[in-house]
Amino acid sequence: TNSLVILALPAFVGRTADWKSWLAVMAGGIPGLAWLLFLNTTLYGSPLTTGYGSILPLLKTEYLVPNLRHFAIWLTILFTPLLTWPFLGSTLLGRSLRQKSLPLVLWAAPFLVFFSFYSFSSNDWWFTRFLLPAMPACVIGSALVLHEAAQRWLSDRAKRWAPWILTGIVAVSHLAIVNWKGADNIRQGHIVYQQTGAWIDEHTEEGDGILCMQFSGSLRYYTENRPILRFDFLDEPSWRAIVSTARSKQIGIYAVLYFLETESGEALGIRAPGDWREAARFPYATVFKLNLGLMD
């Protein structure tokens, strides 16, 4: 998605740039883009498909309003109103500021528009990370507006103190957020990947199938000889074939689901229906075991 910034290139390179400048810009991006498209095509069958599958089904207009509301709340909290809201007025305070702000708007807007339709954007506060490529433009634009406002309306004495006051406000607010959300203790939120891997290694047999998506990478790393069954790739015939094989060879089937996957019901209710029973519970994750004796 970082390729979205290409929409801002005309504003940065300039309308008066000669063809050599444009050629240099395009030549700089082509190798990386070509490699990414080749990699996706080779691994996943399409240049626009990633390890998560095609992104197109995840883009819907119904996500627009909740995502915009989520962005408005959490970008204000995480970056403070000083580094977000002034950017909205960057094209209103005079011609000179508009000219400076236009490239920044063209830089930030594509990311905001794209992820406003993305299904996962409003799941929690840390999903605002999708907008991180746009935030330098937002911060710079807000700084331009605050500088322009200070030049117009503040006294010389206030101008000297304003940067220190604003820096203090930003620093205190960020320290408060870190304490509130435990952002300095991220290990506790991610240790579940190691915990679930250790549980699977200890409580299942080699050859048992593990149904998952979010935990597929960590289970691949932390376990041995446990086939990974990505539920997002399953359809009814393939699921029935897996169950039939498990029965005939007396292989167990487990599911390791992130809490959002459990809540959605897609994995165990649609992709892989059956008599699933909870086997273990961890922060943010649950392990289920399939009772093969009651399968149709």
HELIX and SHEET records of a PDB file:
HELIX    1   1 ASN A    2  ALA A    8  5                                   7    
HELIX    2   2 LEU A    9  VAL A   13  1                                   5    
HELIX    3   3 TRP A   19  TYR A   44  1                                  26    
HELIX    4   4 LEU A   56  LEU A   58  5                                   3    
HELIX    5   5 THR A   61  TYR A   63  5                                   3    
HELIX    6   6 LEU A   64  PHE A   79  1                                  16    
HELIX    7   7 PRO A   81  LEU A   83  5                                   3    
HELIX    8   8 TRP A   85  GLY A   89  5                                   5    
HELIX    9   9 ARG A   95  SER A  116  1                                  22    
HELIX   10  10 TRP A  125  ALA A  134  5                                  10    
HELIX   11  11 MET A  135  TRP A  153  1                                  19    
HELIX   12  12 ASP A  156  LYS A  181  1                                  26    
HELIX   13  13 ALA A  183  ASN A  185  5                                   3    
HELIX   14  14 ILE A  186  HIS A  203  1                                  18    
HELIX   15  15 SER A  216  TYR A  222  1                                   7    
HELIX   16  16 PHE A  231  PHE A  233  5                                   3    
HELIX   17  17 GLU A  236  LYS A  249  1                                  14    
HELIX   18  18 PHE A  259  SER A  264  1                                   6    
HELIX   19  19 GLU A  266  ARG A  271  3                                   6    
HELIX   20  20 LEU A  292  LEU A  294  5                                   3    
SHEET    1   A 2 THR A  49  THR A  50  0                                        
SHEET    2   A 2 GLY A  53  SER A  54 -1                                        
SHEET    1   B 5 ILE A 228  ARG A 230  0                                        
SHEET    2   B 5 GLY A 209  CYS A 212  1                                        
SHEET    3   B 5 ILE A 253  TYR A 258  1                                        
SHEET    4   B 5 ALA A 285  LEU A 290 -1                                        
SHEET    5   B 5 TRP A 276  PHE A 282 -1                                        
END                                                                             
